[in-house]
Amino acid sequence: MSDTEIPLKPLWVLVNGKVHEDDVEPRLLLSDYLRHTLGLTGTHVGCEHGVCGACTVMVDGDSVRSCLMLAIRANGCEVRTVESMGTIDALSPLQEAFREHHGLQCGFCTPGMLASCADALQKYPLDSDEEIRDVLSGNLCRCTGYQGIVEAVRVCVTGRNALRDAAGSQKISKDDTP
């Protein structure tokens, strides 16, 4: 090994349900690992400073900017990219809402928007357009004006709340308890 050669570090990561084991440079960004090593090009890289949000992915259930995270920091983690959300033939409800409400145009910001919105839908009530816009404030879009995206998220919030209400309205009798 020469003086300028950087030793590789072992990486074990679960990406979209599949285990990947690689030796990576310690300074390799997660976005570059996903795109160049794994070929998951749905993760877009825009500003490379964590400002635009196009590179947002889920790591252990939290949305993160993959252009700011070293791949080695994902060692032992579960990573979900936009490729895990649905397929062309079977869009996720969030993807379908984006399509139905024109929440995408050029599509560059869409993967990051979807990851941020999926995270927020799991964690926050999103009771108002203001709360939805607050979630979206970390993702830049130059095409849509955000209104279609807000409408798409609002539809998903309504659906999520209806499911929760339906699940909560099911009565548990004494005979059903363990």
N, C-alpha and C positions, 0 to 999 in steps of 0.2 A: 504494500500500500504506500502510495506516495504521500508527501506532506500535505498536498492539496486535496486528496481524496477524502470524502466524507463517508464514514462508516454508515451502512444501512441499518435500519431498525426494523424488527419484526412487527407486523401489523395484522391483527385479527379483527375483522369487522363483519357484522351482519348487515348486508345492504339489500333492501327490498326482499327480505326473507331468504337470502342466499349468503352463505359464509364465504368470505374472501380472506385468504392469507397471502400476504406479500411482504417483501422486504422493501422498505421505502426510505428515501432520504428524510432526515428529521425535519427539514424545512419545506417539504412538499405540502402544498395547500390541499385541503379536503376537496375543494372544487376541481383542482387539477387531477387529483386521484380519481374522482368520480368520472370526469370527462375523458381523460387520456388513458388511464390504466383500465378502467372498467367499461369505457365506451358509453356511459350514461350521459348523453349530450343534452338531455332535457334540463339539466342544471346549467343555467346560463351565467356567463360572467360578463358583467358590464363595466362597472367602475373600478373594481378590484380594491375598493376602500371601504366596503360595507355600507355604502350610502344608498345604492339603488335598489337593493333587495332581490335582484334577479337570480342570485345564487342561493337563495334561501332553501334549506332542506330541513328535515326533522331529524334530530339526534336524540335518542332516548326520550322521544315524545315532546321535545321542545324545538321550536323553530330557531335555526341558527344561520348565520351568514357563513357559507362554506368557503368564501374567499378570504375570510379572516381566521379560519380555524385550520390549524395544522392537521394533516391526516392522522398523524401519530396520536393526537389528542382524542381521536375517535376509537382508539384501540379498546376492544372489548365492548363497544357500543353497538346499538342498533341504529342504522341510518335508513331513512325513507326518502326517496326522491319522487319527483312527479311521475316517473315511470311506474310507481307502485299504486297510483291512485285509480287507474282504470285503463281501459283499452279503447281503441277506435270503435269497436263494436259494442262495448259496455262501459260507457263513461260513468264515473262516480257521480253521485247527486250534485256535488259542488261543481264538477266539470260541466255537467248538463245545465246547471243554472247559469254558469258563465256563458255557455253557448246560447241558451234561450234568451238571455237578457243582454246580449251583445257586450259582454264584459271582457272581450278580447278583440284586438284588431291585428296589429302586426304580430303579436304573440310573444314578443321578447320578454316582457315582464311576467307573463302568465304563470310559468312554473313557480316563481317566487311568490306571486300573489296567492296561488293555490295553497302552497305550503303554509304561508302566514295565516290565511283564512281557515284552513283545516285546524291549525293549532288553536286559533282563537275560538272556533266553534266548539272545541272540546273543553275550553277553560273558562270562557267568559259568557255572561248572559247576552251581551250585544242587544240590549233592549231598545236602542235608538240608532238612527243613522249616524249621529255624532260618535257613538261608541264604535260603530263599524268603520267610520272614516279614521278614527284614532288608530285602529288596528292597521288600516291601509297606509297610514302615514309613513311607515317604514319602507314602503315599496313605491318606486317612481314609475309612472306610466305617462308616456308622451302622446298617446293616441286616443284614449277612451274618454278622458274627462272624469273618470271614476264612477259616474252615475250608474252605468250598467253593472259595474262590479258591486257597488253598494246594493243595488236591487237583487243581484244574484245571491249575495250573502244574506240579505233580508229573507229571501225565499227559503234558504237553508235554515235560518234561525227559526222561522215559522214551522218548518217540517220537523226540526229537532225538538222544539217545544211541544208540538202535537204528539210526538212519540213519547216524550217524557210524561206528558199528561195522561196518555193512554196507559202507560206502564204503571203510573201512580194511582190510577183509578181502579186497578184490579185489587179487589179486596182479598185479604188473606184470612181464611177461617182458622179456628183453633185446630182443626184437623190437618191443616197444611203446614203447621209449624213443626220443626224437628223435635 
